[in-house]
Amino acid sequence: MVVRTKCFDDIVLRTLRDDGFDTVLNLAAGLDARPWRLDLPRGTRWIDVDMPAMLAYKQQAMAGETPRCRYTAHAADLREPIVRRAVLAEATKQARRVLVMSEGLLIYLEPHEVAALAKDLALQPAFERWLIDLASPMLIQFMEKRWGGPKGLQNAPFRFAPAEGTAFFEAHGWRERTYLSTMTEAQRLKRTYPFAWVSKLFMPFMPAARREAFKRFSGYVVLERNGR
């Protein structure tokens, strides 16, 4: 989680500061405090979207703090197609270039739900990039073993880990722009998991296909709309 948070921070700041994006649409925002803790460009519009109870709890907790951008929150159940499309259309108002972010969300959705969300996002021309975290089937197997199988995940089961990786999104309006391997970034940030050195030691002796699979074990992805 530390590695993911840092990588998402860096991508958000770089996209806003260097690439000229003016709006962040944060889907399933949860307790994300980036609008308060990041040094965002002053004119940035930041839109949090989540369930009403979650946003109410967050707003109460942050009541004494001042966001560093033009912050708004929109309570909505993104699983409802009509509601979701209305939220997305509203977010494009006064926005030129939007970075959509869905940190920690997709893994809990069914593939058809991810496909529907991707298609709805792609319909909005202002939504130029989409920042996600992406699991592989290998990661799901690992986590299920570590947490005692499906029974250990029954409250929030993992559902989305496409075998084709980012190619899943190509049929739904998006393509890979940047892929950051969690393992590589963890090494760079010196925040590797316990005994990560064992995997690194044996990596050169693995078959090429296995090594490539480990590179895509888990990652952070910037998608861009097809045709750009």
C-alpha positions as CSV (number, residue, x, y, z in Angstrom):
1,M,0.0,0.0,0.0
2,V,2.9,2.4,0.7
3,V,4.4,1.7,-2.7
4,R,1.0,2.2,-4.4
5,T,0.3,5.4,-2.6
6,K,3.7,6.9,-3.5
7,C,3.5,5.9,-7.2
8,F,-0.1,7.3,-7.5
9,D,1.1,10.5,-5.8
10,D,3.9,10.9,-8.3
11,I,1.7,10.2,-11.3
12,V,-1.0,12.6,-10.2
13,L,1.5,15.4,-9.6
14,R,3.3,14.8,-12.9
15,T,0.1,14.7,-14.9
16,L,-1.2,17.9,-13.3
17,R,2.1,19.9,-13.3
18,D,3.8,18.7,-16.5
19,D,1.1,17.5,-18.8
20,G,-1.4,20.3,-18.4
21,F,-4.3,18.4,-16.9
22,D,-6.7,20.5,-14.8
23,T,-9.1,18.0,-13.2
24,V,-8.9,14.8,-11.2
25,L,-11.9,12.6,-11.0
26,N,-11.4,10.2,-8.1
27,L,-13.8,7.2,-8.3
28,A,-14.4,5.3,-5.1
29,A,-12.3,7.9,-3.4
30,G,-12.6,6.4,0.1
31,L,-10.4,8.2,2.7
32,D,-8.0,9.5,0.1
33,A,-6.5,12.7,1.5
34,R,-4.5,13.8,-1.5
35,P,-6.5,17.1,-2.0
36,W,-5.3,18.1,1.4
37,R,-1.8,16.7,1.6
38,L,-0.3,17.0,-1.9
39,D,1.1,20.3,-3.2
40,L,-1.3,20.5,-6.1
41,P,-1.4,23.3,-8.7
42,R,-3.7,25.9,-7.3
43,G,-6.3,25.8,-10.1
44,T,-6.8,22.0,-9.9
45,R,-10.3,20.8,-9.7
46,W,-10.6,17.6,-7.6
47,I,-13.8,15.6,-7.6
48,D,-14.3,12.7,-5.1
49,V,-17.0,10.2,-5.9
50,D,-18.1,7.5,-3.4
51,M,-21.1,6.2,-1.5
52,P,-23.0,8.7,0.7
53,A,-22.0,7.3,4.0
54,M,-18.3,7.1,3.1
55,L,-18.2,10.8,2.0
56,A,-20.2,11.9,5.0
57,Y,-17.7,10.3,7.3
58,K,-14.8,11.7,5.4
59,Q,-16.2,15.2,5.3
60,Q,-16.7,15.1,9.1
61,A,-13.2,13.9,9.7
62,M,-11.7,16.6,7.4
63,A,-14.0,19.5,8.6
64,G,-11.2,21.4,10.2
65,E,-8.8,21.1,7.2
66,T,-8.4,23.2,4.0
67,P,-7.9,21.5,0.7
68,R,-5.1,22.7,-1.6
69,C,-7.3,22.8,-4.6
70,R,-10.9,23.3,-5.8
71,Y,-12.4,20.3,-4.1
72,T,-15.9,18.9,-4.4
73,A,-17.4,15.6,-3.5
74,H,-20.2,13.8,-5.2
75,A,-22.2,11.0,-3.4
76,A,-23.2,8.3,-5.9
77,D,-23.4,4.6,-6.3
78,L,-21.2,4.0,-9.4
79,R,-22.7,0.5,-9.9
80,E,-25.9,2.1,-11.2
81,P,-25.4,2.9,-14.9
82,I,-27.7,5.9,-15.1
83,V,-26.2,7.4,-12.0
84,R,-22.7,6.7,-13.1
85,R,-23.2,8.3,-16.5
86,A,-24.7,11.4,-14.9
87,V,-21.8,11.7,-12.6
88,L,-19.3,11.4,-15.4
89,A,-21.1,14.0,-17.5
90,E,-21.2,16.4,-14.6
91,A,-17.5,16.0,-14.1
92,T,-16.7,17.2,-17.6
93,K,-18.2,20.6,-17.0
94,Q,-15.5,23.3,-16.7
95,A,-12.9,20.7,-17.4
96,R,-10.5,20.6,-20.3
97,R,-8.3,17.6,-19.5
98,V,-9.3,15.0,-16.9
99,L,-7.3,12.4,-15.1
100,V,-9.6,9.7,-13.9
101,M,-8.3,7.7,-10.9
102,S,-9.7,4.5,-9.4
103,E,-7.2,3.3,-6.8
104,G,-8.1,0.0,-5.2
105,L,-11.4,-0.3,-7.0
106,L,-11.3,-2.6,-10.0
107,I,-10.1,-5.7,-8.2
108,Y,-13.5,-5.9,-6.5
109,L,-15.6,-5.6,-9.7
110,E,-16.7,-8.3,-12.1
111,P,-15.1,-8.1,-15.6
112,H,-18.4,-7.0,-17.2
113,E,-18.6,-4.2,-14.6
114,V,-15.1,-3.0,-15.4
115,A,-15.9,-3.1,-19.1
116,A,-19.1,-1.0,-18.6
117,L,-17.2,1.5,-16.6
118,A,-14.4,1.7,-19.2
119,K,-16.9,2.2,-22.0
120,D,-18.7,5.0,-20.1
121,L,-15.4,6.8,-19.4
122,A,-14.3,6.5,-23.0
123,L,-17.4,8.3,-24.1
124,Q,-16.3,11.5,-22.5
125,P,-13.6,13.3,-24.7
126,A,-12.2,15.2,-21.7
127,F,-11.3,11.9,-19.9
128,E,-7.9,11.5,-21.6
129,R,-6.1,9.3,-19.0
130,W,-7.2,6.7,-16.4
131,L,-5.0,5.7,-13.5
132,I,-5.6,2.3,-12.1
133,D,-3.9,-0.5,-10.2
134,L,-4.1,-3.9,-11.8
135,A,-3.7,-7.4,-10.4
136,S,-2.7,-10.6,-12.3
137,P,-4.2,-14.1,-11.8
138,M,-0.9,-15.0,-10.2
139,L,-1.3,-12.3,-7.6
140,I,-4.9,-13.4,-6.8
141,Q,-3.7,-17.0,-6.2
142,F,-0.9,-15.8,-4.0
143,M,-3.2,-13.6,-1.9
144,E,-5.9,-16.3,-1.5
145,K,-3.3,-18.7,-0.2
146,R,-1.9,-16.1,2.2
147,W,-5.3,-15.2,3.5
148,G,-6.7,-18.7,3.8
149,G,-8.5,-19.0,0.5
150,P,-11.9,-17.5,-0.5
151,K,-13.3,-17.8,3.0
152,G,-10.7,-15.3,4.2
153,L,-11.9,-12.9,1.5
154,Q,-15.6,-13.4,1.7
155,N,-16.4,-9.8,2.9
156,A,-14.6,-8.3,-0.1
157,P,-13.7,-11.0,-2.7
158,F,-11.2,-10.3,-5.5
159,R,-12.9,-10.6,-8.9
160,F,-10.9,-8.7,-11.5
161,A,-7.4,-9.9,-12.6
162,P,-7.5,-10.3,-16.4
163,A,-5.2,-12.9,-17.8
164,E,-4.6,-10.6,-20.8
165,G,-3.5,-7.7,-18.6
166,T,-4.0,-4.3,-19.9
167,A,-5.1,-5.7,-23.3
168,F,-8.5,-6.2,-21.6
169,F,-9.2,-2.5,-21.9
170,E,-8.4,-2.2,-25.6
171,A,-11.9,-3.4,-26.7
172,H,-13.5,-0.9,-24.3
173,G,-11.8,2.3,-25.5
174,W,-8.5,2.4,-23.6
175,R,-4.9,1.3,-24.1
176,E,-1.8,1.1,-22.0
177,R,0.3,4.3,-21.8
178,T,2.5,3.5,-18.8
179,Y,3.0,0.4,-16.7
180,L,4.9,0.5,-13.4
181,S,5.7,-2.9,-11.8
182,T,4.9,-3.0,-8.1
183,M,8.0,-5.1,-7.6
184,T,10.3,-2.8,-9.5
185,E,8.9,0.3,-7.8
186,A,9.1,-1.4,-4.4
187,Q,12.8,-2.0,-5.0
188,R,13.3,1.6,-6.1
189,L,11.6,2.9,-3.0
190,K,13.3,0.4,-0.7
191,R,9.9,-0.8,0.5
192,T,10.0,-4.5,-0.6
193,Y,8.0,-7.2,1.1
194,P,9.8,-9.7,3.5
195,F,12.1,-12.1,1.7
196,A,11.8,-10.3,-1.6
197,W,15.5,-11.0,-2.1
198,V,14.7,-14.7,-2.6
199,S,12.5,-14.0,-5.6
200,K,15.1,-11.6,-7.0
201,L,17.8,-14.3,-6.5
202,F,15.9,-16.9,-8.5
203,M,14.6,-14.6,-11.2
204,P,17.5,-15.1,-13.6
205,F,17.0,-18.9,-13.6
206,M,13.3,-18.8,-14.4
207,P,12.0,-19.5,-17.9
208,A,11.5,-16.3,-19.9
209,A,7.7,-16.5,-19.8
210,R,7.7,-16.9,-16.0
211,R,10.0,-13.9,-15.6
212,E,7.7,-11.8,-17.8
213,A,4.7,-12.9,-15.7
214,F,6.5,-11.8,-12.6
215,K,7.1,-8.4,-14.1
216,R,3.3,-8.1,-14.5
217,F,2.5,-9.7,-11.2
218,S,1.0,-6.4,-10.0
219,G,1.3,-2.9,-11.3
220,Y,0.1,0.7,-11.6
221,V,-1.2,1.6,-15.0
222,V,-1.9,4.9,-16.8
223,L,-4.4,4.1,-19.6
224,E,-5.1,6.6,-22.4
225,R,-8.1,6.7,-24.7
226,N,-7.8,4.8,-28.0
227,G,-7.1,7.1,-30.9
228,R,-5.1,9.7,-29.1
